[in-house]
Amino acid sequence: MNKIFAKLFKTTKILLLFLGILVIQKVNIINNHDKLTNENLNKTLDLTAMAVKLEEIQYADKFYPLDTFTGDLTGYGAHCPLCSGYLGCTGEYVGDGTTTYDDADYGNVRIVASSKNLPCGSIITFDAKYLSNDPVVAIVLDRGVLGNDIDLLVESENYALKNVGRHKLTYDVLRFGWKR
């Protein structure tokens, strides 16, 4: 009887060990499957989050000021007494009422004249609540002023006198020349 009981005990022990191994393997398979699914999902979310963050960083960098100047803001029309109607930096004709420029990086921006302190193609931004509730973004495409003054191209000399006038101005330079 002891021999039968010992054999039965040994068989039961082997059977329980085998069942334990099966259960552990089943749990590992489930956990590995969940990890694979979650890992792929997390990678997708991480790439999307990274793309959004990269866009935010690039936008913030594009509008981060490189320098700040103070001068006077005035306005001028393309047909002012000393104006030819052509921009000094590009030679484009603006006598047809053009006051904006489509820049590859900053989109549709206003045109300003500056001294040679700012190279042609420089992008500036300034607040002028009497002109716009939003900050004005402009590109230097003309010459004809002194020092740090800025001359905003507007529709006419009459509009410049009535709406722009002469104001002290602090402006930020977002790009020097055509490249940041």
Backbone as ProteinMPNN parsed JSONL, in Angstrom:
{"seq_chain_A": "MNKIFAKLFKTTKILLLFLGILVIQKVNIINNHDKLTNENLNKTLDLTAMAVKLEEIQYADKFYPLDTFTGDLTGYGAHCPLCSGYLGCTGEYVGDGTTTYDDADYGNVRIVASSKNLPCGSIITFDAKYLSNDPVVAIVLDRGVLGNDIDLLVESENYALKNVGRHKLTYDVLRFGWKR", "coords_chain_A": {"N_chain_A": [[0.821, -1.164, 0.0], [1.95, 1.258, 0.736], [3.691, 1.631, -1.374], [1.956, 2.08, -3.524], [0.667, 4.379, -2.643], [2.847, 6.136, -2.524], [3.567, 6.187, -5.239], [1.236, 7.31, -6.322], [1.278, 9.792, -5.019], [3.647, 10.863, -6.089], [2.954, 10.994, -8.811], [0.827, 12.783, -8.677], [2.16, 15.006, -7.758], [3.876, 15.545, -9.924], [1.951, 16.072, -11.862], [0.701, 18.384, -10.782], [2.89, 20.137, -10.831], [3.309, 20.272, -13.598], [0.839, 21.446, -14.383], [1.112, 23.898, -13.067], [3.272, 24.991, -14.444], [2.082, 25.311, -16.966], [0.078, 27.215, -16.341], [1.667, 29.403, -15.551], [3.033, 29.904, -17.958], [0.857, 30.61, -19.565], [0.001, 32.972, -18.291], [2.293, 34.536, -18.74], [2.223, 34.688, -21.544], [-0.143, 36.157, -21.915], [0.565, 38.536, -20.562], [2.805, 39.331, -22.117], [1.552, 39.741, -24.56], [-0.168, 41.877, -23.919], [1.752, 43.803, -23.3], [3.034, 44.14, -25.761], [0.926, 45.206, -27.297], [0.335, 47.545, -25.847], [2.816, 48.814, -25.983], [3.111, 49.388, -28.727], [0.942, 51.132, -29.057], [1.717, 53.201, -27.337], [4.02, 54.096, -28.657], [2.937, 55.196, -30.972], [1.388, 57.272, -29.873], [3.445, 58.734, -28.674], [4.945, 59.58, -30.92], [3.088, 61.231, -32.171], [2.687, 63.162, -30.182], [5.28, 64.14, -30.05], [5.541, 65.295, -32.604], [3.632, 67.365, -32.465], [4.731, 68.879, -30.383], [7.184, 69.593, -31.517], [6.324, 71.276, -33.603], [5.253, 73.338, -32.02], [7.6, 74.269, -30.797], [9.082, 75.116, -33.027], [7.408, 77.182, -33.974], [7.439, 78.917, -31.769], [10.158, 79.539, -31.764], [10.411, 80.846, -34.193], [9.086, 83.232, -33.708], [10.573, 84.313, -31.684], [12.279, 87.013, -30.366], [15.272, 88.327, -31.797], [16.623, 90.641, -31.4], [16.081, 93.961, -30.042], [14.857, 97.166, -30.853], [14.567, 100.76, -30.598], [12.822, 103.436, -31.976], [11.405, 105.836, -34.262], [8.141, 105.544, -35.636], [6.837, 106.054, -38.761], [4.709, 106.779, -41.575], [4.469, 106.102, -45.104], [3.601, 106.727, -48.538], [3.663, 105.069, -51.719], [3.965, 106.961, -53.673], [5.216, 109.214, -52.647], [6.907, 112.458, -52.338], [9.735, 112.004, -52.668], [9.792, 109.426, -53.575], [9.94, 106.616, -55.792], [8.14, 104.694, -56.361], [9.068, 102.19, -56.514], [10.495, 99.434, -54.75], [13.392, 99.653, -52.719], [14.977, 97.414, -52.04], [14.199, 95.148, -53.517], [13.336, 96.043, -55.969], [10.752, 95.822, -56.821], [7.611, 97.007, -58.064], [5.454, 99.1, -56.304], [3.635, 101.005, -56.612], [1.089, 100.529, -57.323], [-0.538, 100.264, -55.181], [0.124, 98.183, -53.512], [0.871, 96.955, -50.326], [1.74, 94.911, -48.818], [3.676, 91.874, -48.396], [4.324, 88.578, -49.44], [5.839, 86.432, -47.527], [7.962, 83.58, -47.353], [8.411, 82.311, -44.876], [7.002, 83.781, -42.888], [4.549, 84.425, -43.896], [1.884, 86.571, -45.073], [2.969, 89.744, -44.803], [3.468, 93.127, -43.626], [5.034, 95.892, -45.399], [8.026, 97.637, -44.798], [10.24, 100.492, -44.611], [13.654, 100.919, -43.849], [16.747, 101.942, -42.272], [20.15, 101.131, -43.169], [20.782, 99.723, -40.949], [19.202, 97.54, -40.528], [19.246, 94.668, -42.434], [18.082, 94.074, -45.827], [15.102, 92.18, -46.14], [14.806, 91.593, -43.505], [12.771, 90.698, -40.718], [10.403, 92.258, -38.705], [8.551, 92.946, -35.684], [5.917, 94.717, -34.105], [3.906, 96.536, -31.736], [1.136, 98.477, -32.419], [-1.428, 99.924, -31.54], [-3.106, 101.866, -32.618], [-3.061, 101.245, -35.26], [-3.582, 98.501, -35.541], [-5.169, 95.848, -33.751], [-3.814, 93.517, -33.353], [-0.375, 92.374, -33.102], [1.87, 93.939, -35.388], [3.456, 92.515, -38.099], [6.258, 92.852, -40.086], [8.265, 93.323, -43.078], [11.513, 94.33, -44.066], [11.869, 96.008, -46.919], [12.57, 98.265, -48.192], [14.404, 101.363, -48.345], [15.572, 104.5, -46.903], [15.246, 105.847, -44.499], [16.548, 107.097, -41.348], [18.855, 105.896, -38.856], [17.338, 104.011, -36.288], [14.739, 104.237, -37.065], [11.507, 103.451, -38.467], [9.635, 103.166, -41.407], [6.463, 102.787, -42.44], [4.925, 101.292, -45.18], [2.078, 102.489, -46.705], [-1.262, 102.974, -48.104], [-1.462, 105.583, -49.191], [-0.069, 108.944, -49.127], [-1.763, 110.673, -47.82], [-3.271, 108.898, -46.196], [-1.149, 108.047, -44.587], [-0.484, 110.388, -43.171], [-2.891, 110.921, -41.754], [-3.468, 108.513, -40.329], [-1.149, 107.162, -39.448], [0.99, 108.928, -38.736], [3.533, 110.173, -36.532], [5.211, 108.269, -34.25], [6.765, 107.219, -31.214], [8.486, 104.137, -31.007], [8.988, 100.767, -30.093], [10.48, 97.947, -31.324], [10.741, 94.478, -32.225], [13.224, 92.403, -33.645], [12.836, 89.698, -35.666], [14.065, 88.29, -37.623], [17.157, 88.64, -39.196], [17.894, 89.913, -42.206], [17.489, 87.68, -45.012], [17.639, 85.133, -43.972], [17.176, 83.256, -40.978]], "CA_chain_A": [[0.0, 0.0, 0.0], [2.852, 2.396, 0.758], [4.232, 1.817, -2.718], [0.894, 2.666, -4.344], [0.474, 5.739, -2.145], [4.037, 6.898, -2.929], [3.452, 6.382, -6.684], [0.136, 8.245, -6.525], [1.756, 11.08, -4.547], [4.642, 11.317, -7.063], [2.217, 11.325, -10.032], [0.071, 14.014, -8.39], [3.149, 16.061, -7.656], [4.312, 15.846, -11.302], [0.793, 16.673, -12.533], [0.564, 19.748, -10.26], [4.021, 20.887, -11.352], [3.019, 20.487, -15.017], [-0.246, 22.423, -14.458], [1.683, 25.174, -12.636], [4.068, 25.51, -15.56], [1.126, 25.756, -17.988], [-0.56, 28.449, -15.878], [2.68, 30.461, -15.605], [3.248, 30.223, -19.366], [-0.352, 31.291, -20.035], [0.067, 34.336, -17.747], [3.36, 35.223, -19.464], [1.731, 34.953, -22.898], [-1.105, 37.263, -21.805], [1.305, 39.754, -20.232], [3.604, 39.726, -23.271], [0.63, 40.261, -25.565], [-0.577, 43.208, -23.464], [2.894, 44.7, -23.405], [3.224, 44.462, -27.17], [-0.156, 46.089, -27.708], [0.526, 48.84, -25.205], [4.047, 49.426, -26.47], [2.823, 49.959, -30.042], [0.052, 52.268, -28.85], [2.51, 54.275, -26.753], [4.902, 54.644, -29.679], [2.114, 56.036, -31.826], [1.079, 58.481, -29.118], [4.667, 59.495, -28.487], [5.291, 60.23, -32.176], [2.134, 62.321, -32.376], [3.013, 64.2, -29.198], [6.551, 64.733, -30.457], [5.287, 66.149, -33.772], [2.938, 68.572, -31.982], [5.7, 69.648, -29.595], [8.157, 70.145, -32.458], [5.666, 72.414, -34.241], [5.186, 74.409, -31.021], [8.954, 74.792, -30.614], [9.445, 75.854, -34.236], [6.623, 78.409, -34.001], [7.962, 79.793, -30.72], [11.475, 79.985, -32.197], [10.224, 81.773, -35.305], [8.632, 84.506, -33.17], [11.426, 84.715, -30.572], [13.063, 88.162, -30.838], [16.724, 88.246, -31.808], [17.102, 91.925, -30.901], [15.025, 94.954, -29.864], [15.287, 98.529, -31.167], [13.617, 101.843, -30.355], [12.931, 104.508, -32.966], [10.124, 106.449, -34.606], [7.358, 104.929, -36.706], [6.115, 106.963, -39.643], [4.122, 106.097, -42.719], [4.727, 106.733, -46.403], [2.94, 106.136, -49.692], [4.602, 104.764, -52.803], [4.115, 108.135, -54.538], [5.657, 110.376, -51.867], [7.745, 113.327, -53.165], [11.055, 111.439, -52.98], [9.621, 107.991, -53.844], [9.811, 106.252, -57.211], [7.123, 103.66, -56.518], [9.771, 100.903, -56.548], [11.163, 99.104, -53.494], [14.847, 99.74, -52.806], [15.656, 96.127, -51.839], [13.848, 94.139, -54.527], [13.009, 96.663, -57.243], [9.338, 95.602, -57.155], [6.772, 98.201, -58.154], [4.366, 99.104, -55.325], [2.816, 102.171, -56.898], [-0.277, 100.06, -57.597], [-1.264, 100.144, -53.91], [0.624, 97.038, -52.745], [1.467, 97.327, -49.033], [2.128, 93.679, -48.124], [4.586, 90.968, -49.093], [4.098, 87.19, -49.037], [7.122, 85.845, -47.134], [7.909, 82.114, -47.272], [8.4, 81.867, -43.481], [6.093, 84.532, -42.022], [3.264, 84.639, -44.563], [1.572, 87.9, -45.582], [3.475, 90.724, -43.849], [3.51, 94.523, -44.095], [6.327, 96.33, -45.937], [8.577, 98.827, -44.145], [11.548, 101.001, -45.003], [14.567, 101.028, -42.716], [18.111, 102.305, -42.641], [20.955, 99.926, -43.397], [20.937, 99.007, -39.677], [18.515, 96.257, -40.728], [19.421, 94.221, -43.818], [16.879, 93.767, -46.599], [14.536, 90.874, -45.816], [14.638, 91.454, -42.049], [11.385, 90.672, -40.243], [10.225, 92.917, -37.407], [7.187, 92.958, -35.161], [5.691, 95.792, -33.147], [2.519, 96.824, -31.367], [0.661, 99.828, -32.733], [-2.882, 99.775, -31.36], [-3.791, 102.805, -33.502], [-3.1, 100.64, -36.599], [-4.117, 97.144, -35.5], [-5.24, 95.244, -32.411], [-2.808, 92.456, -33.336], [0.969, 92.861, -33.409], [2.168, 94.099, -36.807], [4.664, 91.823, -38.551], [6.641, 93.544, -41.315], [9.536, 92.964, -43.682], [12.265, 95.469, -44.588], [12.06, 95.888, -48.365], [12.837, 99.59, -48.737], [15.372, 102.189, -47.619], [15.208, 105.901, -46.936], [15.102, 106.454, -43.175], [17.797, 107.168, -40.606], [18.965, 105.241, -37.548], [16.457, 102.877, -35.979], [13.366, 104.57, -37.434], [10.804, 102.549, -39.384], [8.645, 103.849, -42.233], [5.489, 101.779, -42.866], [4.306, 101.544, -46.479], [0.615, 102.513, -46.637], [-1.945, 103.198, -49.376], [-1.233, 106.927, -49.732], [0.498, 109.925, -48.203], [-2.888, 111.181, -47.027], [-3.518, 107.879, -45.17], [0.0, 108.065, -43.674], [-0.603, 111.553, -42.292], [-4.07, 110.82, -40.89], [-3.571, 107.293, -39.52], [0.117, 106.679, -38.88], [1.658, 110.041, -38.05], [4.881, 109.87, -36.026], [5.115, 107.746, -32.887], [7.9, 106.443, -30.679], [8.189, 102.724, -31.232], [9.952, 99.717, -29.772], [10.16, 96.801, -32.181], [11.597, 93.296, -32.117], [13.707, 91.825, -34.894], [12.661, 88.247, -35.644], [14.994, 87.713, -38.604], [18.077, 89.602, -39.818], [18.101, 89.528, -43.598], [16.571, 86.674, -45.559], [17.745, 83.86, -43.232], [17.181, 83.407, -39.512]], "C_chain_A": [[0.88, 1.246, 0.0], [3.416, 2.69, -0.62], [3.2, 2.484, -3.612], [0.699, 4.13, -3.929], [1.633, 6.621, -2.577], [3.981, 7.187, -4.415], [2.364, 7.406, -6.999], [0.575, 9.665, -6.122], [2.734, 11.68, -5.554], [3.955, 11.755, -8.357], [1.448, 12.639, -9.84], [1.017, 15.203, -8.341], [3.619, 16.49, -9.051], [3.192, 16.565, -12.057], [0.597, 18.126, -12.078], [1.695, 20.641, -10.77], [3.794, 21.244, -12.826], [1.908, 21.544, -15.19], [0.25, 23.824, -14.054], [2.491, 25.822, -13.747], [3.149, 26.035, -16.659], [0.476, 27.088, -17.609], [0.422, 29.617, -15.971], [2.931, 30.872, -17.048], [2.058, 30.999, -19.935], [-0.35, 32.74, -19.553], [1.141, 35.129, -18.496], [2.934, 35.573, -20.885], [0.764, 36.134, -22.87], [-0.366, 38.563, -21.527], [2.142, 40.235, -21.41], [2.721, 40.317, -24.353], [0.18, 41.674, -25.192], [0.568, 44.206, -23.612], [3.13, 45.104, -24.856], [2.165, 45.449, -27.645], [0.048, 47.479, -27.121], [1.76, 49.553, -25.738], [3.808, 50.072, -27.832], [1.94, 51.197, -29.909], [0.833, 53.454, -28.301], [3.452, 54.902, -27.78], [4.126, 55.575, -30.595], [1.789, 57.347, -31.123], [2.314, 59.344, -28.943], [5.064, 60.226, -29.765], [4.36, 61.401, -32.453], [2.447, 63.47, -31.427], [4.314, 64.902, -29.573], [6.359, 65.677, -31.639], [4.614, 67.453, -33.353], [3.921, 69.464, -31.226], [6.734, 70.306, -30.511], [7.576, 71.35, -33.186], [5.584, 73.599, -33.291], [6.553, 75.072, -30.851], [9.367, 75.621, -31.822], [8.69, 77.177, -34.321], [7.16, 79.409, -32.979], [9.32, 80.354, -31.123], [11.354, 81.04, -33.287], [9.827, 83.164, -34.803], [9.415, 84.942, -31.924], [12.323, 85.861, -31.042], [14.565, 87.937, -30.737], [17.345, 89.523, -31.256], [15.911, 92.876, -30.79], [15.607, 96.34, -30.111], [14.184, 99.509, -30.792], [13.884, 102.941, -31.374], [11.57, 105.139, -33.16], [9.46, 105.625, -35.707], [6.651, 106.041, -37.457], [5.516, 106.14, -40.762], [4.483, 106.829, -43.995], [3.939, 106.0, -47.479], [3.961, 105.941, -50.796], [4.865, 105.969, -53.699], [4.493, 109.383, -53.742], [6.618, 111.212, -52.719], [9.115, 112.747, -53.542], [10.994, 109.952, -53.337], [9.424, 107.746, -55.339], [8.668, 105.283, -57.448], [7.732, 102.262, -56.567], [10.48, 100.683, -55.217], [12.674, 99.085, -53.68], [15.567, 98.408, -52.702], [15.395, 95.129, -52.969], [13.571, 94.729, -55.897], [11.566, 96.461, -57.673], [8.583, 96.919, -57.165], [5.62, 98.08, -57.16], [3.464, 100.31, -55.509], [1.37, 101.82, -57.198], [-1.095, 99.878, -56.323], [-0.844, 98.955, -53.07], [1.276, 97.524, -51.456], [1.931, 96.106, -48.248], [3.02, 92.834, -49.02], [4.325, 89.565, -48.564], [5.455, 86.522, -48.794], [6.971, 84.339, -46.946], [7.789, 81.621, -45.831], [7.304, 82.519, -42.642], [4.743, 84.852, -42.675], [3.113, 86.063, -45.064], [1.936, 88.946, -44.528], [3.46, 92.11, -44.469], [4.918, 94.85, -44.59], [6.752, 97.599, -45.202], [9.896, 99.22, -44.803], [12.363, 101.164, -43.728], [15.884, 101.603, -43.208], [18.875, 100.999, -42.876], [21.296, 99.212, -42.085], [20.289, 97.637, -39.753], [18.683, 95.841, -42.187], [18.076, 93.977, -44.507], [16.418, 92.349, -46.266], [14.361, 90.647, -44.333], [13.159, 91.493, -41.703], [11.348, 91.331, -38.87], [8.77, 92.764, -36.973], [7.079, 94.063, -34.109], [4.205, 95.929, -32.876], [2.222, 98.272, -31.703], [-0.858, 99.75, -32.716], [-3.677, 100.738, -32.248], [-3.849, 102.297, -34.945], [-3.815, 99.289, -36.606], [-4.161, 96.656, -34.059], [-4.207, 94.139, -32.245], [-1.429, 93.059, -33.557], [1.171, 92.914, -34.931], [3.476, 93.362, -37.096], [5.002, 92.414, -39.914], [8.013, 93.081, -41.789], [10.2, 94.223, -44.24], [12.53, 95.208, -46.067], [12.397, 97.225, -49.01], [13.828, 100.31, -47.837], [14.841, 103.613, -47.541], [14.962, 106.535, -45.588], [16.449, 106.399, -42.456], [17.726, 106.373, -39.307], [18.06, 104.035, -37.405], [14.997, 103.154, -36.323], [12.823, 103.565, -38.448], [9.745, 103.364, -40.115], [7.724, 102.783, -42.837], [4.863, 102.175, -44.196], [2.795, 101.415, -46.337], [0.057, 102.922, -47.998], [-1.607, 104.554, -50.008], [-0.596, 107.811, -48.674], [-0.582, 110.48, -47.284], [-3.21, 110.206, -45.884], [-2.393, 107.89, -44.133], [-0.11, 109.217, -42.683], [-1.739, 111.408, -41.294], [-4.015, 109.652, -39.91], [-2.279, 106.823, -38.858], [0.804, 107.79, -38.102], [3.092, 109.723, -37.704], [4.733, 109.461, -34.56], [6.427, 107.087, -32.496], [7.52, 104.976, -30.732], [9.334, 101.856, -30.741], [9.538, 98.498, -30.585], [11.195, 95.694, -32.003], [11.986, 92.824, -33.509], [13.604, 90.31, -34.767], [13.615, 87.545, -36.609], [15.843, 88.855, -39.147], [18.34, 89.141, -41.234], [17.119, 88.427, -43.991], [16.623, 85.342, -44.822], [17.822, 84.121, -41.761], [18.505, 82.955, -38.971]], "O_chain_A": [[0.559, 2.211, -0.694], [3.598, 3.849, -0.993], [3.547, 3.375, -4.386], [0.581, 5.01, -4.782], [1.408, 7.768, -2.964], [4.306, 8.296, -4.837], [2.555, 8.272, -7.853], [0.267, 10.628, -6.825], [2.665, 12.874, -5.845], [4.328, 12.774, -8.939], [1.424, 13.493, -10.727], [0.694, 16.284, -8.835], [3.743, 17.685, -9.318], [3.432, 17.527, -12.786], [0.353, 19.003, -12.907], [1.455, 21.8, -11.107], [4.053, 22.371, -13.249], [2.021, 22.429, -16.038], [-0.162, 24.821, -14.649], [2.414, 27.031, -13.97], [3.411, 27.096, -17.226], [0.339, 27.979, -18.447], [0.052, 30.702, -16.421], [3.033, 32.063, -17.339], [2.242, 31.942, -20.704], [-0.665, 33.645, -20.326], [0.911, 36.286, -18.849], [3.258, 36.655, -21.375], [0.848, 37.02, -23.721], [-0.629, 39.579, -22.172], [2.184, 41.436, -21.678], [3.103, 41.293, -24.998], [0.148, 42.563, -26.043], [0.344, 45.347, -24.017], [3.396, 46.27, -25.146], [2.485, 46.423, -28.326], [-0.058, 48.478, -27.833], [1.743, 50.77, -25.923], [4.258, 51.193, -28.067], [2.174, 52.201, -30.582], [0.638, 54.586, -28.745], [3.658, 56.115, -27.768], [4.624, 56.642, -30.955], [1.905, 58.417, -31.721], [2.233, 60.567, -29.053], [5.481, 61.382, -29.702], [4.803, 62.45, -32.921], [2.466, 64.63, -31.841], [4.433, 66.119, -29.428], [6.957, 66.753, -31.67], [4.984, 68.525, -33.833], [3.931, 70.68, -31.421], [7.113, 71.457, -30.291], [8.271, 72.349, -33.368], [5.816, 74.738, -33.698], [6.647, 76.297, -30.771], [9.937, 76.701, -31.67], [9.272, 78.193, -34.702], [7.317, 80.593, -33.278], [9.609, 81.52, -30.856], [12.106, 82.014, -33.303], [10.195, 84.167, -35.414], [8.977, 85.831, -31.195], [13.057, 85.702, -32.017], [15.068, 87.429, -29.735], [18.449, 89.502, -30.712], [14.857, 92.626, -31.375], [16.701, 96.659, -29.646], [13.016, 99.136, -30.683], [15.03, 103.326, -31.604], [10.684, 104.993, -32.318], [10.127, 105.084, -36.589], [5.954, 106.866, -36.865], [5.785, 104.945, -40.881], [4.768, 108.026, -43.978], [3.647, 104.81, -47.354], [5.01, 106.585, -50.798], [5.87, 106.004, -54.409], [4.126, 110.493, -54.126], [7.104, 110.718, -53.736], [9.595, 112.992, -54.648], [12.029, 109.288, -53.395], [8.826, 108.555, -56.048], [8.262, 105.065, -58.589], [7.012, 101.268, -56.651], [11.003, 101.625, -54.623], [13.177, 98.566, -54.677], [16.672, 98.274, -53.228], [16.28, 94.353, -53.33], [13.568, 94.003, -56.891], [11.183, 96.877, -58.766], [8.871, 97.826, -56.384], [4.894, 97.086, -57.163], [2.625, 100.602, -54.656], [0.522, 102.704, -57.315], [-2.225, 99.392, -56.378], [-1.412, 98.738, -51.999], [2.136, 98.404, -51.487], [2.453, 96.239, -47.141], [3.106, 93.049, -50.229], [4.126, 89.385, -47.363], [6.13, 86.102, -49.734], [5.952, 83.879, -46.431], [7.13, 80.612, -45.584], [6.733, 81.867, -41.768], [3.892, 85.488, -42.053], [4.098, 86.698, -45.439], [1.29, 89.029, -43.483], [3.442, 92.252, -45.691], [5.879, 94.165, -44.24], [5.953, 98.515, -45.006], [10.565, 98.413, -45.449], [11.832, 101.501, -42.67], [16.108, 101.735, -44.411], [18.31, 99.909, -42.791], [22.013, 98.211, -42.095], [20.755, 96.684, -39.128], [18.298, 96.589, -43.085], [17.067, 93.71, -43.853], [17.232, 91.436, -46.128], [13.823, 89.616, -43.927], [12.387, 92.229, -42.318], [12.147, 91.013, -37.99], [7.885, 92.492, -37.784], [8.006, 94.31, -33.338], [3.363, 95.503, -33.667], [2.962, 99.178, -31.32], [-1.492, 99.536, -33.75], [-4.82, 100.441, -32.595], [-4.589, 102.84, -35.765], [-4.55, 98.965, -37.538], [-3.304, 97.004, -33.247], [-3.771, 93.855, -31.129], [-1.314, 94.139, -34.136], [0.7, 92.041, -35.661], [4.478, 93.568, -36.412], [4.147, 92.475, -40.798], [8.807, 92.531, -41.026], [9.53, 95.08, -44.818], [13.301, 94.32, -46.43], [12.499, 97.316, -50.233], [14.057, 99.902, -46.698], [13.764, 103.899, -48.065], [14.503, 107.676, -45.532], [17.376, 105.729, -42.911], [16.651, 106.204, -38.733], [18.015, 103.159, -38.268], [14.111, 102.399, -35.922], [13.575, 102.922, -39.181], [9.038, 104.164, -39.501], [8.163, 101.972, -43.653], [4.327, 103.276, -44.326], [2.287, 100.379, -45.909], [0.815, 103.185, -48.932], [-1.48, 104.653, -51.229], [-0.582, 107.48, -47.488], [-0.335, 110.726, -46.103], [-3.401, 110.628, -44.743], [-2.651, 107.759, -42.936], [0.143, 109.041, -41.491], [-1.578, 111.732, -40.118], [-4.469, 109.784, -38.773], [-2.316, 106.16, -37.822], [1.16, 107.608, -36.938], [3.796, 109.079, -38.482], [4.199, 110.211, -33.742], [7.11, 106.482, -33.322], [6.361, 104.619, -30.523], [10.505, 102.174, -30.95], [8.384, 98.072, -30.538], [12.356, 95.942, -31.677], [11.175, 92.845, -34.435], [14.204, 89.71, -33.876], [13.933, 86.367, -36.442], [15.322, 89.908, -39.513], [18.944, 88.089, -41.443], [16.061, 88.267, -43.381], [15.748, 84.499, -45.019], [18.45, 85.085, -41.324], [18.724, 82.998, -37.76]]}, "name": "protein", "num_of_chains": 1, "seq": "MNKIFAKLFKTTKILLLFLGILVIQKVNIINNHDKLTNENLNKTLDLTAMAVKLEEIQYADKFYPLDTFTGDLTGYGAHCPLCSGYLGCTGEYVGDGTTTYDDADYGNVRIVASSKNLPCGSIITFDAKYLSNDPVVAIVLDRGVLGNDIDLLVESENYALKNVGRHKLTYDVLRFGWKR"}
